[in-house]
Amino acid sequence: MQRQLFVLVASAWLLASVTTHALAETSFTAKGIKVVDRWVVHQTDMKLLEGPGNILDDMANTTRFGYLDTEEAFAKVWTAWRKDERPKVDFSKQIVLVLTHFENADVELTADLEGNGNLKLGVSSTERKANGMTYVIAVVDRAGIKSINGKRL
């Protein structure tokens, strides 16, 4: 009897662990640039359509990379996605990076400044059915950035 109960409990646990979706875990790393502030959202049900796609706009894959260089553009994204107070940004010295990706178990967004002044944005993620979206908003110093993913600022 105990053995049957053990098998039943183990089977139920195994079934529950297979069907339970893990929450997303998003990370953002930057090399060669000064990150003044950042907001990393691991999972949201929002579509994030306000995000700029001026560097990469792959809506079929729901991956978008872009930057904001005006107060108006920043206000549009911030008020659509966030409820807290919008930070002050000095757009003469800073830009705002916006990176979105479909939510997966593990999403790593990166920004690496290359020697030629190109800021290379990238993403890697685990393979899994998406449950929503993830995003990063990062205020960074412009110093040394001449282009982003090969597109001149």
C-alpha positions as CSV (number, residue, x, y, z in Angstrom):
1,M,0.0,0.0,0.0
2,Q,2.8,2.4,0.9
3,R,4.6,1.6,-2.4
4,Q,1.4,2.4,-4.4
5,L,1.0,5.7,-2.5
6,F,4.6,6.6,-3.1
7,V,4.3,5.9,-6.9
8,L,1.1,7.9,-7.0
9,V,2.6,10.9,-5.2
10,A,5.8,10.7,-7.3
11,S,3.8,10.6,-10.5
12,A,1.7,13.6,-9.4
13,W,4.8,15.6,-8.5
14,L,6.5,14.7,-11.8
15,L,3.4,15.7,-13.8
16,A,3.1,19.0,-11.9
17,S,6.8,19.8,-12.5
18,V,6.5,19.2,-16.2
19,T,3.4,21.3,-16.7
20,T,4.5,24.2,-14.4
21,H,6.0,27.1,-16.3
22,A,9.1,28.7,-14.7
23,L,9.1,32.4,-14.5
24,A,11.4,34.3,-16.8
25,E,14.8,35.4,-15.6
26,T,16.3,38.3,-17.6
27,S,19.8,39.7,-17.2
28,F,21.5,42.7,-18.8
29,T,25.3,43.1,-19.0
30,A,27.2,46.1,-20.5
31,K,30.9,46.3,-21.3
32,G,32.8,49.4,-22.2
33,I,30.0,51.9,-21.4
34,K,28.8,53.5,-18.3
35,V,25.3,52.4,-17.3
36,V,23.7,55.3,-15.3
37,D,20.5,53.5,-14.5
38,R,18.6,50.4,-15.6
39,W,15.2,48.7,-15.3
40,V,15.0,45.0,-16.0
41,V,11.5,43.4,-16.3
42,H,11.6,39.7,-16.3
43,Q,8.0,39.1,-17.5
44,T,5.1,41.1,-18.6
45,D,1.9,40.4,-20.6
46,M,2.2,43.8,-22.4
47,K,2.9,43.8,-26.1
48,L,5.6,46.5,-25.8
49,L,4.8,48.0,-29.2
50,E,6.0,51.4,-28.2
51,G,9.6,50.2,-28.1
52,P,11.9,51.6,-30.7
53,G,13.0,49.3,-33.5
54,N,15.6,51.7,-34.9
55,I,18.4,49.2,-34.5
56,L,16.5,45.8,-34.8
57,D,12.8,45.4,-35.4
58,D,12.0,41.7,-35.7
59,M,8.3,41.8,-34.8
60,A,7.9,38.2,-36.1
61,N,10.3,37.1,-33.4
62,T,9.2,40.0,-31.0
63,T,12.8,41.0,-30.5
64,R,13.4,44.8,-30.7
65,F,16.5,46.8,-30.0
66,G,16.6,50.6,-30.1
67,Y,17.6,53.8,-28.5
68,L,15.8,56.9,-27.5
69,D,17.5,60.3,-27.8
70,T,14.7,62.7,-27.0
71,E,12.6,63.4,-23.9
72,E,9.4,63.0,-25.9
73,A,10.3,59.5,-27.2
74,F,11.4,58.5,-23.7
75,A,8.2,59.8,-22.1
76,K,6.1,57.7,-24.6
77,V,7.8,54.4,-23.8
78,W,8.0,55.1,-20.0
79,T,4.4,56.1,-19.5
80,A,3.2,53.1,-21.6
81,W,5.3,50.5,-19.8
82,R,5.9,51.8,-16.2
83,K,3.8,53.3,-13.4
84,D,6.7,54.8,-11.4
85,E,8.1,58.3,-11.8
86,R,10.2,58.8,-15.0
87,P,13.8,59.6,-14.3
88,K,15.6,62.7,-15.6
89,V,17.9,62.0,-18.5
90,D,20.4,64.5,-20.0
91,F,20.1,63.6,-23.7
92,S,23.0,65.8,-24.6
93,K,25.3,63.3,-22.7
94,Q,23.2,60.2,-22.5
95,I,20.9,57.9,-24.5
96,V,18.3,55.4,-23.4
97,L,18.7,51.8,-24.7
98,V,15.5,49.8,-25.0
99,L,15.7,46.0,-25.6
100,T,12.7,43.7,-25.7
101,H,12.5,40.0,-26.3
102,F,9.8,37.3,-25.9
103,E,10.0,35.8,-22.4
104,N,11.7,32.6,-22.0
105,A,13.2,30.7,-19.1
106,D,16.4,32.6,-19.4
107,V,17.1,35.8,-21.4
108,E,20.4,37.5,-21.5
109,L,20.6,41.0,-23.2
110,T,24.0,42.5,-23.8
111,A,25.5,45.8,-24.8
112,D,29.3,45.7,-25.7
113,L,31.2,48.7,-26.9
114,E,33.7,47.7,-29.5
115,G,37.1,49.4,-30.1
116,N,35.7,51.3,-33.2
117,G,32.9,52.9,-31.2
118,N,30.2,50.5,-32.3
119,L,27.9,49.5,-29.5
120,K,26.9,45.9,-30.2
121,L,23.5,44.8,-28.8
122,G,22.7,41.2,-28.5
123,V,20.4,38.6,-27.0
124,S,20.5,34.9,-26.2
125,S,17.7,32.9,-24.7
126,T,16.7,29.3,-23.9
127,E,14.3,27.5,-26.2
128,R,10.8,27.5,-24.7
129,K,7.3,28.5,-25.6
130,A,7.0,32.2,-24.8
131,N,4.7,33.2,-22.0
132,G,5.0,37.0,-22.4
133,M,7.6,39.6,-22.9
134,T,10.7,40.8,-21.1
135,Y,12.5,44.2,-21.5
136,V,15.4,46.3,-20.4
137,I,15.5,50.1,-20.3
138,A,19.0,51.4,-19.6
139,V,20.3,55.0,-19.4
140,V,23.9,55.0,-20.6
141,D,26.5,57.7,-21.2
142,R,27.0,58.5,-24.9
143,A,30.8,58.9,-24.5
144,G,32.6,56.7,-27.1
145,I,29.5,55.5,-28.9
146,K,29.6,56.3,-32.6
147,S,27.1,53.6,-33.8
148,I,24.8,50.9,-32.5
149,N,24.9,47.5,-34.3
150,G,26.6,49.3,-37.2
151,K,24.1,52.1,-37.6
152,R,25.5,55.6,-37.0
153,L,23.9,57.7,-34.2
